[in-house]
Amino acid sequence: MTHSAANQTNHANLSHGHDVTATSGLYKNDMVNNQRGEVAIIVMPDKNFFHFCGAGLQGVENDAWYPYSEGQLFQAVERFLTSAKVANNVVTVDRPRRNGVSIDYRVLYNKYI
């Protein structure tokens, strides 16, 4: 599958315009201090799979798709990023943009230290 990417939120809340947000103990200038990272994901809500567009998790030939349970997208993204030691935790999954049958999201995370 080939899709473009950009951003994320729990797709069940997409129509309500909600963002899935966690709080961080880091300061607002973390991006300036290079303590935060950002990656785009593509979500296939009909199949409950998502794809990282970077962070070293996109897979061989950009074809790695990760499962998630409905209503648990934030938790699944955080689990994969922390298990891969890319992130300490996920801060937000937001800015959904529909792209045909997929939805693109932006994931903001605190970098693994």
Secondary structure, 3 states (H helix, E strand, C coil): CCCCCCCCCCHHHHHHCCCEECCCCCCHHHCCCCCEEEEEEEEECCCCEEEECCCCCCCHHHCCCEECCCCCHHHHHHHHHHHCCCEEEEEEEEEEEEECCEEEEEEEEEECC
